[in-house]
Each structure stands twice: as C-alpha cells, then as structure tokens.
Amino acid sequence: MRHMQNLAVAMGALCILYFLAIWIVAVHGTNFYFIWLVIGLFLIGWAVCMKKGVFIPQIPIWIKRGFLVMFCLGCLLFVFVEGLILSGFSAKGKEGLDYIIVLGAQMKANGPSRVLKMRLDTAYDYLVDNPDTVVIVSGGQGNDEHVSEAQGMYDYLVEKGVEPERILKEDKSRNTSQNINYSGELLDRENCSVGIVTNNFHIFRATHIAEKSGYRQVYGIAAPSELMMQGNNMLREFMGVMKDFLVGNI
C-alpha cells in the first residue's frame, strides 16, 4: 500500500510539473493542458485518502475489483491507440500527388502559430519538389482570429513564393472532419491522389477520416511538432481518435 501511495504522489507531482512547464515555457493554442493539473491533484488526493484511510476503505471490494479491471482495460486501449497514432509519425506521402491539403491551426495576430508554420513549411517543401501539385489550405475563422486560417495560410505560402494559382482556399471548416470533407468538394476524391499535411501526432486520425470520407488515394505528410508539447498532444489526440471513432468519422 505504501508503494502505491508513493507512486501516486510521484506521478501526481510529475503531472503538475509538466502542467507548470507548459504554462510557463511552451507555446500552446488551447487550455487542454490544464488536464495535467487535474490529473496531478487527483493522484495526490488519492494518495492522501489511502494514507489517512478516508473513503477508500469503505468502498465494497467488488467495486474496487471492477475498477481495477476497467483501469487495466483502459490502459491497454490507451497503449493500442497511441501505437496507431505513432504509426503516422514518419509519413512522407509520395511524389507527384495531384493535391495536398494543409489542415488549419490557430492564426495569431502576427501570422500563423508555430504549429501552423510547421505544417506550412512542410507543405512548401513538398510543393517546391513537386511543381505540378495543387495545394488546398483548409480552415475557417475562429472567434479569436482576425482572418480565416485559410487566408492566413494562403498569404504565408504566397509570401514564400508559391504561385497563387496553385493555392485553393477552403475557409468554412472548424474541425478536422470538416477540413477534409469541405476540401473534398474541391477535388475528385475517387480519382485524385491526395496528401494530408498536418503535425505528426495528427496524421493517423486525419488520413483515416479522409478514407472514411471517400478519398481513395490518400497519404499522410507529417510535419514536426513541439517537443515539450508532445505528451499533451498525444493525450489530446487519443481523445480525438476515440471521439471520431465513436461518432463514425473513422
């Protein structure tokens, strides 16, 4: 029991430290990282309850065993899904694709966020190497964005030297599923070869949504991601994969 208490405290402290590191140092676009604070406080609180004999001893043994079984199954599911997510990290697409679609991310007042720049720079490198490929920039305008993500991406690529006629804009989507479905209205899903450009942790979900949406020749093109945010991204992406699976997007 003491070992479990110490482990819970140590894991809780690590979660809180990770939360503080993201809060103070990292560049983040959402408040999802607060989940690490919640997890950390829960683990430490659980350890205190075990040590003080509060509440936990009163729980019937069958509930404890049922919780343990569910916890173990949940851990196995988490590891399995994370393995699927990791499978997309090295995706490079293939040469000579008809289209690439760059999935949107947050636009800042001074231009694309760092996450979005990583996607755009990866797309730019591909476009330079494949001069016949057309790019679709996909993303609507959020409440905290001064322009649509599509317009911001268009401006960024044009400034880097991509010809405007090679860029199509899809500026109505608000999530990954809409990015892919609305972009699909600008091309022939069954006959065109398409690359999905997004950050490495997002490739698995994005390409499988595309396949479910009727894309017949779809490939992932993985952009890098922030190292410090990778743990947060992987947990968030696990939840995204589970959500899209449950609603039938993948």
Disulfide bonds with the S-S distance in Angstrom:
none
